[in-house]
Amino acid sequence: MIPNNLLRPANSSKENVPPPGPQQLMQQQSQTQIDNLQQQHQHQINNIQQQHQKQINSIQCTTGTATSTIYNSKS
């Protein structure tokens, strides 16, 4: 004969776990908000870095053009 504890479904242990309390729910919500803010800030940082890189590239192109113009006018 098979013992009763082996006849229960595998997920039956989850049924004995009490639902999360108010403090756990607040912690989960807070962590979710923190994660969302970190993700938003990372996107903002990435956008700023891209904008700065474009500005740097533009300045380098302008500087290069000006420098070559100066050298060409001297020769």
HTML snippet that shows the backbone in 3Dmol.js (N, CA, C, O; Angstrom):
<script src="https://3Dmol.org/build/3Dmol-min.js"></script>
<div id="view" style="width:600px;height:400px;position:relative"></div>
<script>
const pdb = `
ATOM      1  N   MET A   1       0.846  -1.191   0.000  1.00  0.00           N
ATOM      2  CA  MET A   1       0.000   0.000   0.000  1.00  0.00           C
ATOM      3  C   MET A   1       0.889   1.251   0.000  1.00  0.00           C
ATOM      4  O   MET A   1       1.931   1.277   0.655  1.00  0.00           O
ATOM      5  N   ILE A   2       0.467   2.288  -0.741  1.00  0.00           N
ATOM      6  CA  ILE A   2       1.236   3.528  -0.870  1.00  0.00           C
ATOM      7  C   ILE A   2       0.831   4.477   0.256  1.00  0.00           C
ATOM      8  O   ILE A   2      -0.360   4.691   0.480  1.00  0.00           O
ATOM      9  N   PRO A   3       1.807   5.052   0.969  1.00  0.00           N
ATOM     10  CA  PRO A   3       1.465   6.000   2.043  1.00  0.00           C
ATOM     11  C   PRO A   3       0.746   7.226   1.476  1.00  0.00           C
ATOM     12  O   PRO A   3       0.956   7.607   0.325  1.00  0.00           O
ATOM     13  N   ASN A   4      -0.103   7.834   2.307  1.00  0.00           N
ATOM     14  CA  ASN A   4      -0.902   8.985   1.872  1.00  0.00           C
ATOM     15  C   ASN A   4      -0.045  10.169   1.432  1.00  0.00           C
ATOM     16  O   ASN A   4      -0.411  10.884   0.499  1.00  0.00           O
ATOM     17  N   ASN A   5       1.090  10.381   2.095  1.00  0.00           N
ATOM     18  CA  ASN A   5       1.899  11.555   1.741  1.00  0.00           C
ATOM     19  C   ASN A   5       2.498  11.440   0.336  1.00  0.00           C
ATOM     20  O   ASN A   5       2.882  12.453  -0.248  1.00  0.00           O
ATOM     21  N   LEU A   6       2.584  10.236  -0.214  1.00  0.00           N
ATOM     22  CA  LEU A   6       3.095  10.079  -1.577  1.00  0.00           C
ATOM     23  C   LEU A   6       1.990  10.228  -2.617  1.00  0.00           C
ATOM     24  O   LEU A   6       2.272  10.375  -3.806  1.00  0.00           O
ATOM     25  N   LEU A   7       0.749  10.190  -2.182  1.00  0.00           N
ATOM     26  CA  LEU A   7      -0.369  10.302  -3.111  1.00  0.00           C
ATOM     27  C   LEU A   7      -0.736  11.758  -3.395  1.00  0.00           C
ATOM     28  O   LEU A   7      -1.457  12.034  -4.354  1.00  0.00           O
ATOM     29  N   ARG A   8      -0.249  12.696  -2.572  1.00  0.00           N
ATOM     30  CA  ARG A   8      -0.579  14.107  -2.777  1.00  0.00           C
ATOM     31  C   ARG A   8       0.150  14.661  -4.003  1.00  0.00           C
ATOM     32  O   ARG A   8       1.255  14.218  -4.317  1.00  0.00           O
ATOM     33  N   PRO A   9      -0.453  15.616  -4.690  1.00  0.00           N
ATOM     34  CA  PRO A   9       0.245  16.225  -5.829  1.00  0.00           C
ATOM     35  C   PRO A   9       1.501  16.965  -5.359  1.00  0.00           C
ATOM     36  O   PRO A   9       1.616  17.345  -4.194  1.00  0.00           O
ATOM     37  N   ALA A  10       2.424  17.156  -6.280  1.00  0.00           N
ATOM     38  CA  ALA A  10       3.720  17.755  -5.937  1.00  0.00           C
ATOM     39  C   ALA A  10       3.573  19.183  -5.429  1.00  0.00           C
ATOM     40  O   ALA A  10       4.382  19.627  -4.614  1.00  0.00           O
ATOM     41  N   ASN A  11       2.565  19.908  -5.889  1.00  0.00           N
ATOM     42  CA  ASN A  11       2.434  21.311  -5.497  1.00  0.00           C
ATOM     43  C   ASN A  11       1.631  21.497  -4.218  1.00  0.00           C
ATOM     44  O   ASN A  11       1.320  22.632  -3.855  1.00  0.00           O
ATOM     45  N   SER A  12       1.296  20.440  -3.541  1.00  0.00           N
ATOM     46  CA  SER A  12       0.463  20.567  -2.340  1.00  0.00           C
ATOM     47  C   SER A  12       1.188  21.327  -1.232  1.00  0.00           C
ATOM     48  O   SER A  12       0.540  21.929  -0.376  1.00  0.00           O
ATOM     49  N   SER A  13       2.522  21.308  -1.234  1.00  0.00           N
ATOM     50  CA  SER A  13       3.253  22.036  -0.193  1.00  0.00           C
ATOM     51  C   SER A  13       3.025  23.541  -0.328  1.00  0.00           C
ATOM     52  O   SER A  13       3.064  24.260   0.670  1.00  0.00           O
ATOM     53  N   LYS A  14       2.787  24.030  -1.557  1.00  0.00           N
ATOM     54  CA  LYS A  14       2.540  25.452  -1.769  1.00  0.00           C
ATOM     55  C   LYS A  14       1.217  25.872  -1.142  1.00  0.00           C
ATOM     56  O   LYS A  14       1.050  27.027  -0.752  1.00  0.00           O
ATOM     57  N   GLU A  15       0.289  24.948  -1.046  1.00  0.00           N
ATOM     58  CA  GLU A  15      -1.017  25.283  -0.485  1.00  0.00           C
ATOM     59  C   GLU A  15      -0.909  25.616   0.998  1.00  0.00           C
ATOM     60  O   GLU A  15      -1.766  26.318   1.535  1.00  0.00           O
ATOM     61  N   ASN A  16       0.121  25.127   1.661  1.00  0.00           N
ATOM     62  CA  ASN A  16       0.292  25.372   3.087  1.00  0.00           C
ATOM     63  C   ASN A  16       0.971  26.708   3.373  1.00  0.00           C
ATOM     64  O   ASN A  16       1.006  27.149   4.522  1.00  0.00           O
ATOM     65  N   VAL A  17       1.508  27.352   2.348  1.00  0.00           N
ATOM     66  CA  VAL A  17       2.199  28.628   2.532  1.00  0.00           C
ATOM     67  C   VAL A  17       1.141  29.725   2.655  1.00  0.00           C
ATOM     68  O   VAL A  17       0.279  29.853   1.786  1.00  0.00           O
ATOM     69  N   PRO A  18       1.202  30.517   3.727  1.00  0.00           N
ATOM     70  CA  PRO A  18       0.201  31.586   3.887  1.00  0.00           C
ATOM     71  C   PRO A  18       0.411  32.670   2.837  1.00  0.00           C
ATOM     72  O   PRO A  18       1.527  32.843   2.346  1.00  0.00           O
ATOM     73  N   PRO A  19      -0.633  33.396   2.488  1.00  0.00           N
ATOM     74  CA  PRO A  19      -0.471  34.484   1.516  1.00  0.00           C
ATOM     75  C   PRO A  19       0.428  35.570   2.101  1.00  0.00           C
ATOM     76  O   PRO A  19       0.530  35.695   3.321  1.00  0.00           O
ATOM     77  N   PRO A  20       1.079  36.356   1.244  1.00  0.00           N
ATOM     78  CA  PRO A  20       1.970  37.402   1.761  1.00  0.00           C
ATOM     79  C   PRO A  20       1.195  38.421   2.588  1.00  0.00           C
ATOM     80  O   PRO A  20       0.064  38.785   2.265  1.00  0.00           O
ATOM     81  N   GLY A  21       1.831  38.865   3.654  1.00  0.00           N
ATOM     82  CA  GLY A  21       1.212  39.863   4.526  1.00  0.00           C
ATOM     83  C   GLY A  21       1.360  41.258   3.959  1.00  0.00           C
ATOM     84  O   GLY A  21       2.020  41.443   2.936  1.00  0.00           O
ATOM     85  N   PRO A  22       0.754  42.249   4.610  1.00  0.00           N
ATOM     86  CA  PRO A  22       0.814  43.639   4.113  1.00  0.00           C
ATOM     87  C   PRO A  22       2.240  44.162   3.987  1.00  0.00           C
ATOM     88  O   PRO A  22       2.563  44.886   3.045  1.00  0.00           O
ATOM     89  N   GLN A  23       3.094  43.791   4.944  1.00  0.00           N
ATOM     90  CA  GLN A  23       4.473  44.288   4.895  1.00  0.00           C
ATOM     91  C   GLN A  23       5.214  43.694   3.692  1.00  0.00           C
ATOM     92  O   GLN A  23       5.968  44.393   3.015  1.00  0.00           O
ATOM     93  N   GLN A  24       4.996  42.411   3.432  1.00  0.00           N
ATOM     94  CA  GLN A  24       5.645  41.786   2.276  1.00  0.00           C
ATOM     95  C   GLN A  24       5.154  42.411   0.974  1.00  0.00           C
ATOM     96  O   GLN A  24       5.936  42.638   0.051  1.00  0.00           O
ATOM     97  N   LEU A  25       3.855  42.686   0.909  1.00  0.00           N
ATOM     98  CA  LEU A  25       3.310  43.314  -0.298  1.00  0.00           C
ATOM     99  C   LEU A  25       3.905  44.703  -0.504  1.00  0.00           C
ATOM    100  O   LEU A  25       4.231  45.082  -1.629  1.00  0.00           O
ATOM    101  N   MET A  26       4.047  45.463   0.584  1.00  0.00           N
ATOM    102  CA  MET A  26       4.636  46.804   0.480  1.00  0.00           C
ATOM    103  C   MET A  26       6.089  46.715   0.032  1.00  0.00           C
ATOM    104  O   MET A  26       6.543  47.528  -0.773  1.00  0.00           O
ATOM    105  N   GLN A  27       6.820  45.732   0.550  1.00  0.00           N
ATOM    106  CA  GLN A  27       8.219  45.565   0.152  1.00  0.00           C
ATOM    107  C   GLN A  27       8.311  45.208  -1.329  1.00  0.00           C
ATOM    108  O   GLN A  27       9.181  45.708  -2.043  1.00  0.00           O
ATOM    109  N   GLN A  28       7.404  44.338  -1.788  1.00  0.00           N
ATOM    110  CA  GLN A  28       7.413  43.959  -3.201  1.00  0.00           C
ATOM    111  C   GLN A  28       7.101  45.165  -4.082  1.00  0.00           C
ATOM    112  O   GLN A  28       7.744  45.370  -5.112  1.00  0.00           O
ATOM    113  N   GLN A  29       6.104  45.968  -3.673  1.00  0.00           N
ATOM    114  CA  GLN A  29       5.755  47.161  -4.447  1.00  0.00           C
ATOM    115  C   GLN A  29       6.911  48.155  -4.459  1.00  0.00           C
ATOM    116  O   GLN A  29       7.223  48.743  -5.494  1.00  0.00           O
ATOM    117  N   SER A  30       7.543  48.338  -3.303  1.00  0.00           N
ATOM    118  CA  SER A  30       8.675  49.265  -3.218  1.00  0.00           C
ATOM    119  C   SER A  30       9.810  48.801  -4.116  1.00  0.00           C
ATOM    120  O   SER A  30      10.415  49.607  -4.823  1.00  0.00           O
ATOM    121  N   GLN A  31      10.100  47.513  -4.092  1.00  0.00           N
ATOM    122  CA  GLN A  31      11.186  46.987  -4.922  1.00  0.00           C
ATOM    123  C   GLN A  31      10.854  47.152  -6.400  1.00  0.00           C
ATOM    124  O   GLN A  31      11.728  47.466  -7.208  1.00  0.00           O
ATOM    125  N   THR A  32       9.595  46.940  -6.749  1.00  0.00           N
ATOM    126  CA  THR A  32       9.173  47.123  -8.140  1.00  0.00           C
ATOM    127  C   THR A  32       9.350  48.578  -8.560  1.00  0.00           C
ATOM    128  O   THR A  32       9.821  48.855  -9.663  1.00  0.00           O
ATOM    129  N   GLN A  33       8.971  49.512  -7.680  1.00  0.00           N
ATOM    130  CA  GLN A  33       9.138  50.934  -7.990  1.00  0.00           C
ATOM    131  C   GLN A  33      10.613  51.287  -8.143  1.00  0.00           C
ATOM    132  O   GLN A  33      10.989  52.039  -9.042  1.00  0.00           O
ATOM    133  N   ILE A  34      11.441  50.742  -7.263  1.00  0.00           N
ATOM    134  CA  ILE A  34      12.886  50.993  -7.341  1.00  0.00           C
ATOM    135  C   ILE A  34      13.431  50.460  -8.661  1.00  0.00           C
ATOM    136  O   ILE A  34      14.194  51.142  -9.346  1.00  0.00           O
ATOM    137  N   ASP A  35      13.038  49.246  -9.013  1.00  0.00           N
ATOM    138  CA  ASP A  35      13.504  48.644 -10.268  1.00  0.00           C
ATOM    139  C   ASP A  35      13.081  49.492 -11.468  1.00  0.00           C
ATOM    140  O   ASP A  35      13.866  49.716 -12.390  1.00  0.00           O
ATOM    141  N   ASN A  36      11.830  49.961 -11.446  1.00  0.00           N
ATOM    142  CA  ASN A  36      11.331  50.780 -12.554  1.00  0.00           C
ATOM    143  C   ASN A  36      12.100  52.094 -12.660  1.00  0.00           C
ATOM    144  O   ASN A  36      12.451  52.524 -13.758  1.00  0.00           O
ATOM    145  N   LEU A  37      12.360  52.730 -11.515  1.00  0.00           N
ATOM    146  CA  LEU A  37      13.111  53.992 -11.530  1.00  0.00           C
ATOM    147  C   LEU A  37      14.534  53.779 -12.031  1.00  0.00           C
ATOM    148  O   LEU A  37      15.056  54.585 -12.801  1.00  0.00           O
ATOM    149  N   GLN A  38      15.157  52.691 -11.590  1.00  0.00           N
ATOM    150  CA  GLN A  38      16.515  52.406 -12.048  1.00  0.00           C
ATOM    151  C   GLN A  38      16.537  52.204 -13.559  1.00  0.00           C
ATOM    152  O   GLN A  38      17.455  52.656 -14.243  1.00  0.00           O
ATOM    153  N   GLN A  39      15.520  51.522 -14.069  1.00  0.00           N
ATOM    154  CA  GLN A  39      15.455  51.283 -15.509  1.00  0.00           C
ATOM    155  C   GLN A  39      15.249  52.598 -16.264  1.00  0.00           C
ATOM    156  O   GLN A  39      15.884  52.835 -17.292  1.00  0.00           O
ATOM    157  N   GLN A  40      14.355  53.455 -15.750  1.00  0.00           N
ATOM    158  CA  GLN A  40      14.124  54.757 -16.383  1.00  0.00           C
ATOM    159  C   GLN A  40      15.398  55.601 -16.373  1.00  0.00           C
ATOM    160  O   GLN A  40      15.741  56.231 -17.373  1.00  0.00           O
ATOM    161  N   HIS A  41      16.087  55.607 -15.246  1.00  0.00           N
ATOM    162  CA  HIS A  41      17.315  56.397 -15.139  1.00  0.00           C
ATOM    163  C   HIS A  41      18.385  55.859 -16.077  1.00  0.00           C
ATOM    164  O   HIS A  41      19.131  56.634 -16.676  1.00  0.00           O
ATOM    165  N   GLN A  42      18.466  54.562 -16.207  1.00  0.00           N
ATOM    166  CA  GLN A  42      19.461  53.985 -17.108  1.00  0.00           C
ATOM    167  C   GLN A  42      19.169  54.397 -18.550  1.00  0.00           C
ATOM    168  O   GLN A  42      20.090  54.691 -19.312  1.00  0.00           O
ATOM    169  N   HIS A  43      17.890  54.417 -18.921  1.00  0.00           N
ATOM    170  CA  HIS A  43      17.518  54.863 -20.267  1.00  0.00           C
ATOM    171  C   HIS A  43      17.894  56.329 -20.462  1.00  0.00           C
ATOM    172  O   HIS A  43      18.408  56.711 -21.514  1.00  0.00           O
ATOM    173  N   GLN A  44      17.635  57.148 -19.441  1.00  0.00           N
ATOM    174  CA  GLN A  44      17.976  58.570 -19.538  1.00  0.00           C
ATOM    175  C   GLN A  44      19.484  58.756 -19.667  1.00  0.00           C
ATOM    176  O   GLN A  44      19.950  59.565 -20.470  1.00  0.00           O
ATOM    177  N   ILE A  45      20.235  58.010 -18.883  1.00  0.00           N
ATOM    178  CA  ILE A  45      21.702  58.089 -18.942  1.00  0.00           C
ATOM    179  C   ILE A  45      22.188  57.685 -20.328  1.00  0.00           C
ATOM    180  O   ILE A  45      23.051  58.342 -20.909  1.00  0.00           O
ATOM    181  N   ASN A  46      21.626  56.597 -20.854  1.00  0.00           N
ATOM    182  CA  ASN A  46      22.028  56.142 -22.190  1.00  0.00           C
ATOM    183  C   ASN A  46      21.723  57.202 -23.244  1.00  0.00           C
ATOM    184  O   ASN A  46      22.535  57.446 -24.136  1.00  0.00           O
ATOM    185  N   ASN A  47      20.546  57.834 -23.140  1.00  0.00           N
ATOM    186  CA  ASN A  47      20.176  58.878 -24.101  1.00  0.00           C
ATOM    187  C   ASN A  47      21.127  60.065 -24.015  1.00  0.00           C
ATOM    188  O   ASN A  47      21.549  60.604 -25.038  1.00  0.00           O
ATOM    189  N   ILE A  48      21.462  60.469 -22.799  1.00  0.00           N
ATOM    190  CA  ILE A  48      22.383  61.595 -22.611  1.00  0.00           C
ATOM    191  C   ILE A  48      23.758  61.248 -23.179  1.00  0.00           C
ATOM    192  O   ILE A  48      24.387  62.074 -23.841  1.00  0.00           O
ATOM    193  N   GLN A  49      24.218  60.033 -22.922  1.00  0.00           N
ATOM    194  CA  GLN A  49      25.520  59.622 -23.449  1.00  0.00           C
ATOM    195  C   GLN A  49      25.517  59.639 -24.976  1.00  0.00           C
ATOM    196  O   GLN A  49      26.493  60.058 -25.601  1.00  0.00           O
ATOM    197  N   GLN A  50      24.420  59.184 -25.570  1.00  0.00           N
ATOM    198  CA  GLN A  50      24.333  59.195 -27.034  1.00  0.00           C
ATOM    199  C   GLN A  50      24.342  60.624 -27.571  1.00  0.00           C
ATOM    200  O   GLN A  50      25.009  60.919 -28.563  1.00  0.00           O
ATOM    201  N   GLN A  51      23.593  61.511 -26.905  1.00  0.00           N
ATOM    202  CA  GLN A  51      23.560  62.910 -27.337  1.00  0.00           C
ATOM    203  C   GLN A  51      24.942  63.544 -27.230  1.00  0.00           C
ATOM    204  O   GLN A  51      25.378  64.261 -28.130  1.00  0.00           O
ATOM    205  N   HIS A  52      25.619  63.273 -26.130  1.00  0.00           N
ATOM    206  CA  HIS A  52      26.959  63.838 -25.942  1.00  0.00           C
ATOM    207  C   HIS A  52      27.925  63.294 -26.982  1.00  0.00           C
ATOM    208  O   HIS A  52      28.761  64.035 -27.500  1.00  0.00           O
ATOM    209  N   GLN A  53      27.818  62.018 -27.289  1.00  0.00           N
ATOM    210  CA  GLN A  53      28.716  61.436 -28.283  1.00  0.00           C
ATOM    211  C   GLN A  53      28.473  62.068 -29.650  1.00  0.00           C
ATOM    212  O   GLN A  53      29.417  62.317 -30.399  1.00  0.00           O
ATOM    213  N   LYS A  54      27.206  62.326 -29.974  1.00  0.00           N
ATOM    214  CA  LYS A  54      26.896  62.985 -31.250  1.00  0.00           C
ATOM    215  C   LYS A  54      27.481  64.390 -31.275  1.00  0.00           C
ATOM    216  O   LYS A  54      28.023  64.829 -32.290  1.00  0.00           O
ATOM    217  N   GLN A  55      27.365  65.102 -30.137  1.00  0.00           N
ATOM    218  CA  GLN A  55      27.919  66.456 -30.070  1.00  0.00           C
ATOM    219  C   GLN A  55      29.437  66.419 -30.211  1.00  0.00           C
ATOM    220  O   GLN A  55      30.024  67.242 -30.913  1.00  0.00           O
ATOM    221  N   ILE A  56      30.060  65.465 -29.545  1.00  0.00           N
ATOM    222  CA  ILE A  56      31.523  65.331 -29.630  1.00  0.00           C
ATOM    223  C   ILE A  56      31.935  65.033 -31.064  1.00  0.00           C
ATOM    224  O   ILE A  56      32.882  65.623 -31.584  1.00  0.00           O
ATOM    225  N   ASN A  57      31.213  64.110 -31.699  1.00  0.00           N
ATOM    226  CA  ASN A  57      31.533  63.771 -33.090  1.00  0.00           C
ATOM    227  C   ASN A  57      31.370  64.983 -33.999  1.00  0.00           C
ATOM    228  O   ASN A  57      32.182  65.210 -34.896  1.00  0.00           O
ATOM    229  N   SER A  58      30.319  65.759 -33.761  1.00  0.00           N
ATOM    230  CA  SER A  58      30.073  66.955 -34.567  1.00  0.00           C
ATOM    231  C   SER A  58      31.192  67.975 -34.362  1.00  0.00           C
ATOM    232  O   SER A  58      31.671  68.580 -35.321  1.00  0.00           O
ATOM    233  N   ILE A  59      31.601  68.160 -33.120  1.00  0.00           N
ATOM    234  CA  ILE A  59      32.690  69.103 -32.816  1.00  0.00           C
ATOM    235  C   ILE A  59      33.989  68.627 -33.454  1.00  0.00           C
ATOM    236  O   ILE A  59      34.748  69.429 -33.999  1.00  0.00           O
ATOM    237  N   GLN A  60      34.242  67.329 -33.387  1.00  0.00           N
ATOM    238  CA  GLN A  60      35.468  66.798 -33.983  1.00  0.00           C
ATOM    239  C   GLN A  60      35.466  67.014 -35.492  1.00  0.00           C
ATOM    240  O   GLN A  60      36.496  67.353 -36.076  1.00  0.00           O
ATOM    241  N   CYS A  61      34.309  66.819 -36.123  1.00  0.00           N
ATOM    242  CA  CYS A  61      34.215  67.047 -37.569  1.00  0.00           C
ATOM    243  C   CYS A  61      34.453  68.513 -37.890  1.00  0.00           C
ATOM    244  O   CYS A  61      35.196  68.837 -38.817  1.00  0.00           O
ATOM    245  N   THR A  62      33.824  69.399 -37.128  1.00  0.00           N
ATOM    246  CA  THR A  62      33.977  70.839 -37.347  1.00  0.00           C
ATOM    247  C   THR A  62      35.425  71.261 -37.121  1.00  0.00           C
ATOM    248  O   THR A  62      35.985  72.030 -37.903  1.00  0.00           O
ATOM    249  N   THR A  63      36.023  70.756 -36.055  1.00  0.00           N
ATOM    250  CA  THR A  63      37.418  71.084 -35.750  1.00  0.00           C
ATOM    251  C   THR A  63      38.332  70.571 -36.851  1.00  0.00           C
ATOM    252  O   THR A  63      39.257  71.261 -37.277  1.00  0.00           O
ATOM    253  N   GLY A  64      38.067  69.365 -37.302  1.00  0.00           N
ATOM    254  CA  GLY A  64      38.878  68.797 -38.383  1.00  0.00           C
ATOM    255  C   GLY A  64      38.770  69.616 -39.650  1.00  0.00           C
ATOM    256  O   GLY A  64      39.772  69.841 -40.328  1.00  0.00           O
ATOM    257  N   THR A  65      37.577  70.061 -39.981  1.00  0.00           N
ATOM    258  CA  THR A  65      37.372  70.884 -41.181  1.00  0.00           C
ATOM    259  C   THR A  65      38.088  72.219 -41.038  1.00  0.00           C
ATOM    260  O   THR A  65      38.752  72.678 -41.968  1.00  0.00           O
ATOM    261  N   ALA A  66      37.952  72.839 -39.870  1.00  0.00           N
ATOM    262  CA  ALA A  66      38.608  74.132 -39.638  1.00  0.00           C
ATOM    263  C   ALA A  66      40.119  73.976 -39.702  1.00  0.00           C
ATOM    264  O   ALA A  66      40.805  74.812 -40.289  1.00  0.00           O
ATOM    265  N   THR A  67      40.636  72.924 -39.110  1.00  0.00           N
ATOM    266  CA  THR A  67      42.086  72.697 -39.109  1.00  0.00           C
ATOM    267  C   THR A  67      42.596  72.495 -40.528  1.00  0.00           C
ATOM    268  O   THR A  67      43.619  73.063 -40.909  1.00  0.00           O
ATOM    269  N   SER A  68      41.889  71.690 -41.310  1.00  0.00           N
ATOM    270  CA  SER A  68      42.354  71.446 -42.675  1.00  0.00           C
ATOM    271  C   SER A  68      42.253  72.720 -43.512  1.00  0.00           C
ATOM    272  O   SER A  68      43.077  72.941 -44.399  1.00  0.00           O
ATOM    273  N   THR A  69      41.260  73.551 -43.241  1.00  0.00           N
ATOM    274  CA  THR A  69      41.131  74.824 -43.955  1.00  0.00           C
ATOM    275  C   THR A  69      42.311  75.729 -43.635  1.00  0.00           C
ATOM    276  O   THR A  69      42.859  76.377 -44.527  1.00  0.00           O
ATOM    277  N   ILE A  70      42.703  75.776 -42.365  1.00  0.00           N
ATOM    278  CA  ILE A  70      43.849  76.606 -41.956  1.00  0.00           C
ATOM    279  C   ILE A  70      45.122  76.110 -42.629  1.00  0.00           C
ATOM    280  O   ILE A  70      45.887  76.906 -43.174  1.00  0.00           O
ATOM    281  N   TYR A  71      45.354  74.800 -42.596  1.00  0.00           N
ATOM    282  CA  TYR A  71      46.565  74.254 -43.215  1.00  0.00           C
ATOM    283  C   TYR A  71      46.572  74.495 -44.720  1.00  0.00           C
ATOM    284  O   TYR A  71      47.609  74.813 -45.302  1.00  0.00           O
ATOM    285  N   ASN A  72      45.414  74.341 -45.341  1.00  0.00           N
ATOM    286  CA  ASN A  72      45.345  74.536 -46.791  1.00  0.00           C
ATOM    287  C   ASN A  72      45.576  75.995 -47.170  1.00  0.00           C
ATOM    288  O   ASN A  72      46.166  76.283 -48.211  1.00  0.00           O
ATOM    289  N   SER A  73      45.115  76.910 -46.332  1.00  0.00           N
ATOM    290  CA  SER A  73      45.290  78.329 -46.660  1.00  0.00           C
ATOM    291  C   SER A  73      46.740  78.767 -46.464  1.00  0.00           C
ATOM    292  O   SER A  73      47.182  79.728 -47.094  1.00  0.00           O
ATOM    293  N   LYS A  74      47.490  78.072 -45.596  1.00  0.00           N
ATOM    294  CA  LYS A  74      48.894  78.427 -45.356  1.00  0.00           C
ATOM    295  C   LYS A  74      49.805  77.907 -46.458  1.00  0.00           C
ATOM    296  O   LYS A  74      50.875  78.469 -46.696  1.00  0.00           O
ATOM    297  N   SER A  75      49.393  76.847 -47.126  1.00  0.00           N
ATOM    298  CA  SER A  75      50.304  76.244 -48.111  1.00  0.00           C
ATOM    299  C   SER A  75      50.233  76.905 -49.461  1.00  0.00           C
ATOM    300  O   SER A  75      50.942  76.503 -50.384  1.00  0.00           O
TER     301      SER A  75
END
`;
const viewer = $3Dmol.createViewer("view");
viewer.addModel(pdb, "pdb");
viewer.setStyle({}, {cartoon: {color: "spectrum"}});
viewer.zoomTo();
viewer.render();
</script>
